[in-house]
Amino acid sequence: MQNVRVLAHDLLAEFNQIDSTMAESIAAAEGNFGTEAEIRTLLSAGLGAHPAVITSCYVDGKGILKYLEPEKYRESEGADISTQEHTIAMLQNPEPLISTAFRAVEGFAAIVLAQPLFDVNNAFVGSLVLTLDTSLLPQTVLDKSEMSKDYELWAMEPSGMMICNQDQEEIALNLFTDPLYESHESLRLFAAKVSSLKSGEGDYSFMATGSTDVLKKTATWDTITLHGREWRVVLAKVQK
């Protein structure tokens, strides 16, 4: 249990690092978000916050994705994302947030970290939104901890929504409802335990990371919270 507690907080530290970098960049701008050039400077800083950052976006006060970096995704500029859950939350209550997993307008599954932007008169003018490929974060944590290749790390919301996984295609799938997991009853039973308890241990069988081989895994889990959103972090050891 000790290992998973340490690794869970290491995972949280990766998100906190991104959060801190965003806050520092916003503070350095001193409320100067009036021109496209000023905003794109902020977006460029956001891109450099962490290797997991896919896009850095400015969403205006009406929920329009007005500016976006890097350039290859700019075709999504102008998209109305005012109906997305995290955009609604930001417009209703402008404060730092982290989203659930979803499919972004650019076409990939991701989560976002967002921070509100206020001009020099302290008026809300939109938000800085970073979309993250959370498949990179578990491996980063495992590598820093020098864990053996037999270990896997993933995170889910209590709802069953997969948030972090070394297999990118699993992000934004629900362990209780997605067809991928339908024939893996032991995993779904394990996920039900994880959902109901903040920490614990168990076992299940599922495909190994990057493979179609179904193997038995023993696992422990713990809970982290960021901006009011709770995640269960699972450390699994593949039995070979």
C-alpha positions as a Markdown table, in Angstrom:
| # | Residue | x | y | z |
|---|---|---|---|---|
| 1 | Met | 0.0 | 0.0 | 0.0 |
| 2 | Gln | 2.9 | 2.3 | 0.7 |
| 3 | Asn | 4.2 | 2.2 | -2.9 |
| 4 | Val | 0.8 | 3.2 | -4.4 |
| 5 | Arg | 0.4 | 6.0 | -1.9 |
| 6 | Val | 3.8 | 7.5 | -2.9 |
| 7 | Leu | 3.1 | 7.0 | -6.6 |
| 8 | Ala | -0.4 | 8.5 | -6.3 |
| 9 | His | 1.1 | 11.6 | -4.8 |
| 10 | Asp | 3.8 | 11.6 | -7.4 |
| 11 | Leu | 1.1 | 11.6 | -10.1 |
| 12 | Leu | -0.6 | 14.5 | -8.3 |
| 13 | Ala | 2.7 | 16.3 | -8.3 |
| 14 | Glu | 2.9 | 16.2 | -12.1 |
| 15 | Phe | -0.5 | 17.9 | -12.3 |
| 16 | Asn | 0.4 | 20.4 | -9.6 |
| 17 | Gln | 3.6 | 21.3 | -11.6 |
| 18 | Ile | 1.5 | 22.1 | -14.7 |
| 19 | Asp | -1.0 | 24.1 | -12.5 |
| 20 | Ser | 1.9 | 26.1 | -11.0 |
| 21 | Thr | 3.4 | 26.9 | -14.4 |
| 22 | Met | 0.1 | 28.1 | -15.7 |
| 23 | Ala | -0.4 | 30.3 | -12.6 |
| 24 | Glu | 3.1 | 31.8 | -12.9 |
| 25 | Ser | 2.6 | 32.6 | -16.6 |
| 26 | Ile | -0.7 | 34.2 | -15.9 |
| 27 | Ala | 0.7 | 36.3 | -13.1 |
| 28 | Ala | 3.6 | 37.4 | -15.2 |
| 29 | Ala | 1.2 | 38.8 | -17.9 |
| 30 | Glu | -0.2 | 41.1 | -15.2 |
| 31 | Gly | -3.7 | 41.1 | -16.8 |
| 32 | Asn | -2.5 | 42.1 | -20.2 |
| 33 | Phe | -4.7 | 39.9 | -22.4 |
| 34 | Gly | -6.1 | 42.5 | -24.7 |
| 35 | Thr | -4.3 | 41.6 | -27.9 |
| 36 | Glu | -3.8 | 38.4 | -29.9 |
| 37 | Ala | 0.0 | 38.7 | -29.6 |
| 38 | Glu | -0.3 | 38.9 | -25.8 |
| 39 | Ile | -2.5 | 35.9 | -25.6 |
| 40 | Arg | -0.4 | 33.8 | -28.0 |
| 41 | Thr | 2.6 | 34.6 | -25.8 |
| 42 | Leu | 0.7 | 33.1 | -22.8 |
| 43 | Leu | -0.3 | 30.1 | -24.9 |
| 44 | Ser | 3.3 | 29.4 | -25.9 |
| 45 | Ala | 4.2 | 29.4 | -22.2 |
| 46 | Gly | 1.4 | 26.9 | -21.6 |
| 47 | Leu | 2.7 | 24.5 | -24.2 |
| 48 | Gly | 6.0 | 24.4 | -22.4 |
| 49 | Ala | 4.5 | 23.5 | -19.0 |
| 50 | His | 4.9 | 19.7 | -19.4 |
| 51 | Pro | 5.5 | 17.1 | -22.1 |
| 52 | Ala | 2.0 | 15.9 | -21.7 |
| 53 | Val | 0.5 | 19.2 | -22.9 |
| 54 | Ile | -1.0 | 18.7 | -26.3 |
| 55 | Thr | -2.6 | 22.1 | -26.9 |
| 56 | Ser | -2.7 | 25.4 | -25.2 |
| 57 | Cys | -5.9 | 27.4 | -25.7 |
| 58 | Tyr | -7.6 | 30.7 | -25.0 |
| 59 | Val | -11.3 | 30.3 | -24.4 |
| 60 | Asp | -13.1 | 33.7 | -24.3 |
| 61 | Gly | -15.8 | 34.8 | -21.9 |
| 62 | Lys | -18.5 | 33.4 | -24.2 |
| 63 | Gly | -17.0 | 29.9 | -24.4 |
| 64 | Ile | -15.5 | 30.3 | -27.9 |
| 65 | Leu | -12.1 | 28.6 | -28.5 |
| 66 | Lys | -10.6 | 31.8 | -29.8 |
| 67 | Tyr | -6.9 | 31.1 | -30.0 |
| 68 | Leu | -5.0 | 27.8 | -29.9 |
| 69 | Glu | -1.4 | 26.5 | -30.1 |
| 70 | Pro | 0.5 | 24.7 | -31.6 |
| 71 | Glu | -0.2 | 25.9 | -35.2 |
| 72 | Lys | -1.2 | 22.5 | -36.5 |
| 73 | Tyr | -4.4 | 22.6 | -34.5 |
| 74 | Arg | -5.4 | 26.1 | -35.3 |
| 75 | Glu | -8.2 | 24.9 | -37.6 |
| 76 | Ser | -10.2 | 24.4 | -34.4 |
| 77 | Glu | -10.0 | 28.1 | -33.6 |
| 78 | Gly | -13.5 | 29.6 | -33.5 |
| 79 | Ala | -15.1 | 26.5 | -32.3 |
| 80 | Asp | -18.0 | 27.0 | -29.8 |
| 81 | Ile | -17.2 | 24.8 | -26.8 |
| 82 | Ser | -19.6 | 26.5 | -24.5 |
| 83 | Thr | -21.6 | 23.3 | -24.0 |
| 84 | Gln | -18.6 | 21.3 | -22.7 |
| 85 | Glu | -18.8 | 20.5 | -19.0 |
| 86 | His | -15.5 | 22.2 | -18.1 |
| 87 | Thr | -16.3 | 25.4 | -20.1 |
| 88 | Ile | -19.7 | 25.7 | -18.4 |
| 89 | Ala | -18.1 | 25.3 | -15.0 |
| 90 | Met | -15.5 | 28.0 | -15.8 |
| 91 | Leu | -18.1 | 30.5 | -17.1 |
| 92 | Gln | -20.3 | 29.9 | -14.1 |
| 93 | Asn | -17.6 | 30.0 | -11.5 |
| 94 | Pro | -14.2 | 31.3 | -12.8 |
| 95 | Glu | -11.6 | 29.4 | -10.8 |
| 96 | Pro | -8.9 | 26.8 | -11.5 |
| 97 | Leu | -10.4 | 23.4 | -12.5 |
| 98 | Ile | -9.6 | 20.0 | -13.9 |
| 99 | Ser | -12.0 | 18.3 | -16.2 |
| 100 | Thr | -13.2 | 14.7 | -16.6 |
| 101 | Ala | -11.9 | 12.8 | -19.6 |
| 102 | Phe | -13.6 | 13.7 | -22.9 |
| 103 | Arg | -13.0 | 13.9 | -26.6 |
| 104 | Ala | -11.7 | 17.3 | -27.6 |
| 105 | Val | -12.8 | 19.2 | -30.8 |
| 106 | Glu | -9.3 | 18.4 | -32.2 |
| 107 | Gly | -10.3 | 14.7 | -32.2 |
| 108 | Phe | -8.3 | 13.1 | -29.3 |
| 109 | Ala | -9.2 | 12.0 | -25.9 |
| 110 | Ala | -7.9 | 14.2 | -23.1 |
| 111 | Ile | -8.5 | 16.0 | -19.9 |
| 112 | Val | -8.0 | 19.8 | -19.4 |
| 113 | Leu | -6.5 | 22.0 | -16.7 |
| 114 | Ala | -7.9 | 25.5 | -16.9 |
| 115 | Gln | -7.3 | 28.7 | -15.1 |
| 116 | Pro | -9.4 | 31.9 | -15.3 |
| 117 | Leu | -7.9 | 35.1 | -16.8 |
| 118 | Phe | -8.7 | 38.6 | -15.4 |
| 119 | Asp | -7.7 | 41.8 | -17.1 |
| 120 | Val | -6.1 | 44.8 | -15.4 |
| 121 | Asn | -9.5 | 45.9 | -14.0 |
| 122 | Asn | -10.0 | 42.4 | -12.5 |
| 123 | Ala | -12.8 | 41.6 | -15.0 |
| 124 | Phe | -13.1 | 38.0 | -16.2 |
| 125 | Val | -12.0 | 37.8 | -19.9 |
| 126 | Gly | -11.8 | 34.0 | -20.4 |
| 127 | Ser | -9.5 | 31.2 | -19.5 |
| 128 | Leu | -6.2 | 29.5 | -20.3 |
| 129 | Val | -6.9 | 25.8 | -21.1 |
| 130 | Leu | -4.3 | 23.1 | -21.5 |
| 131 | Thr | -5.4 | 19.8 | -23.0 |
| 132 | Leu | -3.3 | 16.9 | -21.7 |
| 133 | Asp | -2.4 | 13.5 | -23.1 |
| 134 | Thr | -2.6 | 11.6 | -19.7 |
| 135 | Ser | -1.2 | 8.4 | -21.2 |
| 136 | Leu | 2.2 | 10.0 | -20.7 |
| 137 | Leu | 1.9 | 10.7 | -17.0 |
| 138 | Pro | 1.8 | 7.2 | -15.5 |
| 139 | Gln | 4.9 | 6.1 | -17.3 |
| 140 | Thr | 6.7 | 9.3 | -16.2 |
| 141 | Val | 5.9 | 8.6 | -12.6 |
| 142 | Leu | 6.9 | 4.9 | -12.9 |
| 143 | Asp | 10.2 | 5.9 | -14.6 |
| 144 | Lys | 11.0 | 8.5 | -11.9 |
| 145 | Ser | 10.4 | 5.9 | -9.2 |
| 146 | Glu | 12.5 | 3.3 | -11.0 |
| 147 | Met | 9.7 | 0.7 | -10.8 |
| 148 | Ser | 10.2 | -2.5 | -12.7 |
| 149 | Lys | 8.5 | -3.1 | -16.1 |
| 150 | Asp | 6.1 | -5.5 | -14.3 |
| 151 | Tyr | 4.2 | -2.5 | -12.9 |
| 152 | Glu | 1.4 | -0.5 | -14.4 |
| 153 | Leu | -0.2 | 2.7 | -13.2 |
| 154 | Trp | -3.7 | 4.0 | -14.0 |
| 155 | Ala | -6.3 | 6.2 | -12.6 |
| 156 | Met | -10.1 | 6.4 | -12.7 |
| 157 | Glu | -12.9 | 8.5 | -11.3 |
| 158 | Pro | -15.3 | 6.8 | -8.9 |
| 159 | Ser | -17.8 | 6.8 | -11.8 |
| 160 | Gly | -15.5 | 4.3 | -13.6 |
| 161 | Met | -14.2 | 6.9 | -16.1 |
| 162 | Met | -10.6 | 6.1 | -17.1 |
| 163 | Ile | -8.5 | 9.3 | -16.6 |
| 164 | Cys | -4.9 | 8.1 | -16.9 |
| 165 | Asn | -3.7 | 5.0 | -18.6 |
| 166 | Gln | -0.5 | 3.9 | -20.3 |
| 167 | Asp | -2.6 | 2.7 | -23.2 |
| 168 | Gln | -3.9 | 6.0 | -24.7 |
| 169 | Glu | -6.9 | 4.4 | -26.4 |
| 170 | Glu | -8.4 | 3.6 | -22.9 |
| 171 | Ile | -8.6 | 7.2 | -21.8 |
| 172 | Ala | -12.2 | 8.5 | -21.6 |
| 173 | Leu | -13.6 | 4.9 | -21.6 |
| 174 | Asn | -15.8 | 3.9 | -18.7 |
| 175 | Leu | -14.9 | 0.6 | -17.0 |
| 176 | Phe | -18.5 | -0.2 | -16.2 |
| 177 | Thr | -20.1 | 0.5 | -19.5 |
| 178 | Asp | -17.6 | 0.4 | -22.4 |
| 179 | Pro | -17.7 | -2.7 | -24.6 |
| 180 | Leu | -13.9 | -3.1 | -24.3 |
| 181 | Tyr | -14.3 | -4.3 | -20.7 |
| 182 | Glu | -17.5 | -6.2 | -21.1 |
| 183 | Ser | -15.9 | -9.7 | -21.3 |
| 184 | His | -13.4 | -8.9 | -18.4 |
| 185 | Glu | -15.6 | -9.5 | -15.5 |
| 186 | Ser | -12.8 | -9.7 | -12.9 |
| 187 | Leu | -11.7 | -6.2 | -13.9 |
| 188 | Arg | -15.2 | -4.8 | -13.6 |
| 189 | Leu | -15.6 | -6.3 | -10.2 |
| 190 | Phe | -12.3 | -4.9 | -9.2 |
| 191 | Ala | -13.3 | -1.5 | -10.5 |
| 192 | Ala | -16.4 | -1.6 | -8.4 |
| 193 | Lys | -14.3 | -2.1 | -5.3 |
| 194 | Val | -12.0 | 0.7 | -6.3 |
| 195 | Ser | -15.0 | 3.0 | -6.9 |
| 196 | Ser | -16.5 | 2.3 | -3.4 |
| 197 | Leu | -13.4 | 2.5 | -1.3 |
| 198 | Lys | -10.7 | 5.2 | -1.1 |
| 199 | Ser | -7.9 | 2.7 | -0.8 |
| 200 | Gly | -7.5 | -1.1 | -0.9 |
| 201 | Glu | -6.1 | -4.1 | -2.7 |
| 202 | Gly | -7.3 | -6.8 | -5.1 |
| 203 | Asp | -6.6 | -8.6 | -8.3 |
| 204 | Tyr | -8.0 | -8.9 | -11.8 |
| 205 | Ser | -7.2 | -10.1 | -15.3 |
| 206 | Phe | -6.8 | -7.8 | -18.3 |
| 207 | Met | -4.6 | -7.1 | -21.2 |
| 208 | Ala | -1.0 | -6.1 | -20.4 |
| 209 | Thr | 0.0 | -2.6 | -21.4 |
| 210 | Gly | 0.7 | -2.4 | -25.1 |
| 211 | Ser | -0.4 | -6.0 | -25.6 |
| 212 | Thr | -3.5 | -8.1 | -26.3 |
| 213 | Asp | -2.3 | -10.8 | -23.9 |
| 214 | Val | -4.7 | -11.2 | -20.9 |
| 215 | Leu | -2.7 | -11.6 | -17.7 |
| 216 | Lys | -3.5 | -11.7 | -14.0 |
| 217 | Lys | -2.6 | -8.6 | -12.1 |
| 218 | Thr | -2.4 | -7.9 | -8.3 |
| 219 | Ala | -3.2 | -4.3 | -7.4 |
| 220 | Thr | -3.4 | -1.7 | -4.7 |
| 221 | Trp | -5.0 | 1.7 | -4.9 |
| 222 | Asp | -5.2 | 5.1 | -3.2 |
| 223 | Thr | -7.1 | 8.4 | -3.7 |
| 224 | Ile | -5.9 | 11.9 | -4.8 |
| 225 | Thr | -8.0 | 15.1 | -5.2 |
| 226 | Leu | -7.3 | 18.1 | -7.4 |
| 227 | His | -9.6 | 21.1 | -7.7 |
| 228 | Gly | -12.4 | 19.1 | -6.0 |
| 229 | Arg | -12.2 | 16.2 | -8.5 |
| 230 | Glu | -11.4 | 12.8 | -6.9 |
| 231 | Trp | -9.4 | 10.1 | -8.6 |
| 232 | Arg | -8.5 | 6.5 | -7.6 |
| 233 | Val | -4.9 | 5.7 | -8.6 |
| 234 | Val | -4.2 | 2.0 | -9.2 |
| 235 | Leu | -0.8 | 0.4 | -9.1 |
| 236 | Ala | -0.9 | -3.1 | -10.7 |
| 237 | Lys | 1.8 | -5.8 | -10.9 |
| 238 | Val | 1.5 | -8.1 | -13.8 |
| 239 | Gln | 1.9 | -11.8 | -12.9 |
| 240 | Lys | 3.9 | -13.7 | -15.5 |
